[in-house]
Amino acid sequence: ASGPQVSEHDVLEVQRACQTGDWHVCVATDCLAECSAPTCSCSRSMNPTCRESFLKAVVERVVDAAKFETQVTYASIGAGLLRFDFSFLECCLHAGVPVGAVHLVDNRYDPDTEGHACHRVALAQFAAWFGDRNIDVFVHPSVEKFAFHARKTD
């Protein structure tokens, strides 16, 4: 599901890990990460169950809201290094949500921004994984550019 360099075993392990709240590191996910600020109340070190609880609650609501939809578009503001978005989309797809497009918004996606290189690699992994599943991935370096794109396509 994510290119010829990823073994079928790793694909299945990544998908299983997303369903169980774990994380499987392989060539398709080794550059994805999440905020780990020790003072963040959502960091795993401060509140180990917060992220998985939030993920499950949001997926349940999206599954319910999308049950009669033929296509869902997902937007993430402040997407960062994409680990949450990756897990969220895997859970939604597993639950049958027909995701057709993803919009990722973060100021670090601007090539002129400090720290862009690691974000560029994470975006490449994310886009390769979901692009192979016929999901369009759009990247925006600002909310304004995302809004412009959204208005243009309506």
N, C-alpha and C positions, 0 to 999 in steps of 0.2 A: 504494500500500500504506500510505500514511501521511496521508491526507487530501487534500482538493482543492487545497490551496495548494502541494503538492509535485509538481513535474513528473515525468512518467514517466521522463524522462532522469535526473533526480536520484535517483529510486528505484533505477534500474538501476545508477547510479554508486555509490550507497551500498552496495548489495548486492555489487557487484564489489569495491569497496575492502575490505570486510570479509573477503572470500575471499582477498585477496592481501596482507593485513597493512597496507594503506594506510588512509587515513581521508579521506572526502569530506565537506567542510563544505557544508551547505545549510540551508534553513530548518527542516529536520527534525532536524538534528544539531548546529546551531551552539551549543547550550548544554550539550552533553555534553562531559565532560572526564575526565581521569585524574590521579592523583597525579603531581606533577612535582617533588617535593622533591629537591633536588640530592644529598642524602645517602642517598636510598633506593636500595638495590642493584637495584631493579626499575625505576628511572626510565630513560626513554629516553636521557637525557644520560649516565648512568653505564653503562648496559648496553643498547645499542640493540636487541638481538635477544631479550632476555629475555621480554618480554611476548608477542611473536608465537610464540616457541617454546613457552611455557607454554600459550598459547591452543590451538595445534595439538595438543599432547599431550593436553590435557583433552578437546577435542572428539573426538579419536579414541577415547578411553576411554568417553565418554558414548555415542557412536554404537554402539560394541560392546555396552555394557551395556543400551542401549535397543532393540536390534534386534527383540525380541519384545514390546515394550510397545505398548499402544494409546494411552497418554497419559503424558507425563512432566511432573512439576512441578519447577521450578527455584527454588532459594532462594539469595540472595546476601547474606552478612552483611558489613556495612561497604561497601555498594554505592557510596556517594559520588555522584559525578556521572555514573556509569553508562556511560562509554565502553567499558570492558572487557565489561560485561554485555551491552551492545548488540551488540558484535562477536561475542561468544560465542554469543548466541542466533541471530544471523544465520547464523553458521557451522553451528550445530546444525540449524536449519531447512533450510538448503541441503543438508545431508547426509541429510535425511529424518527427523530426530528429531521425533516428534509432541508438541511442547511444547504443553500446554494451559493452564498457569498459571505465573506468576512471582511470587515473594515477594521484595521488596526491603527490606532491614533496614539502617537507619543512624540514629544518634542525631540527625543533622542533618535528618531528615525530620520532627522535632517542630517544629511552628510556633513554639514559644517559644524555640527554639535560635538562637543567633547564626549567621548564614550560611544561614538557611533559605530565603531568597528565591531564590538561584541554584539550590539543590537542588530547589525547587518547580518551577522552569521546566524543569530537566532531567527531572524526573519526568513532567511534562506531555508533553514531546517523546517520551520513551520510551513512555509509556502510549498516546499517539496512534498511534505507529508500529506497536506490537505489538497494540494493541487492534483495529486495523483488520484484523488477521490472526486474529481470534477467539482471542486469548490473553488470559486474565484476568490483570490486573496488580494485585497487592496490595502496599500500602506499610505498613511497620511502623516506628515510631520506636525500638523496643527489641527485644532478643532475647526478653525476657519477654512482650511483646505478640504477637510472632510465635509463640512457643510456645503461648500461650493460644489464638490463632487455630487453630493446628494441632491442638491437643487438641479444640477445639470442633467441628472438621469431621471428626474421625475417628469 
